[in-house]
Amino acid sequence: MAGSGVARLYSRLTVAEFDLIALIRGRCAIAREDVRLGIGDDAAVLAVPSGQLLAVSTDTLVAGVHFPQSTKAYDIGWKSLAVNLSDLAAMGATPAWATLALTLPQADLRWVGDFADGFAALAREFKLALVGGDTTQGPLSITVTVHGFVPDGAALLRSGARVGDAVFVTGTLGDAAAGLRCLNKNNGEVDRLLSAPLGSRETLIERLNRPTPRVAQGLALRGRASACIDISDGFVADLSHICSASAVGAEIDIESLPSSSALLNLFDVGTRRAFQVAGGDDYELCFTAAEADASSLLGDLARGGCDATCIGRIVAEPGVRVCDGAGSPVVIPRSGWEHFV
């Protein structure tokens, strides 16, 4: 009897898991000729085009760490793919395939359907095929691995910045951290946030929940940027990775950091700057390039649908120094997010 009960339990769990897989597969179906064999066997069989190298990146999102527990399933699906596509963008790679490992507290078909819809909505923008993965039971977490193509020798790296290069960022900084503050507002901020111009709060929260991976901009930077990284842990922290890999330093003008109108509407200058230099979750690109190329490069990026801003320069002295408009140092209490700290 005991063995029979275990068998019945195992059967129910197996059916539920296969139901989840079928649901995800159906919602995320995107056909590509280079997918010779996708979901359904023990492994996918994929064809890398001639003359291309494979760029691969993996990110894990954990409930309560990378997104609030109250985040909608659709937004979690979108963001779980977006943060990985941002890594491909920073490498100048064209997205192709992804795998998904989904850990769930329970087999909730409605939640998984909404999650898959969010994932698929972004995947369709880049004709990215979901080719495999896994489902299991446990605390909510999502691990996505993305694969993209980049011509041999064309990948953007962190290690190419040179003294005299200008430092740029795409888009605006600090919005996602501000969106998180809007969700976690304390009593002293409630009235001010609710009385802000219509839509400002919602704009910042959407920037947190549905970041835009700058894939087109990464492709445009191939052969033009000397170094590149995506801003995930915080602007200063991520620029520090470029400086370390390139054996250089950087000087940043804090007053040049680009701000959205929503951020300007809701937060004072001190809070805004803290979000911008260390808030993280922006998923914009920080890159370096020869100063002489700045005008044409910025023009090309703007015509491609995303402005970029020159916010500093590369120097010989190691480290990242943030200064005000008069050139005086600005104290940065923290540079960004670190796990296990």
Secondary structure, 3 states (H helix, E strand, C coil): CHHHHHHHHHHHHHHHHHHHHHHHHHHCCCCCCCEEECCCCCCCEECCCCCEEEEEEEEEEEECCCECCCCCHHHHHHHHHHHHHHHHHHHCCEEEEEEEEEEECCCCHHHHHHHHHHHHHHHHHCCCEEEEEEEEECCCEEEEEEEEEEECCCCCCCCCCCCCCEEEEECCCCHHHHHHHHHCCCHHHHHHHHCCCCCHHHHHHHHHHCCCCCHHHHHHHCCCCCEEEECCCCHHHHHHHHHHHHCCEEEEEHHHCCCCHHHHHHCCHHHHHHHHHHCCCCCCEEEEECHHHHHHHHHHHHHCCCCEEEEEEEECCCEEEEECCCCCECCCCCCCCCCCC
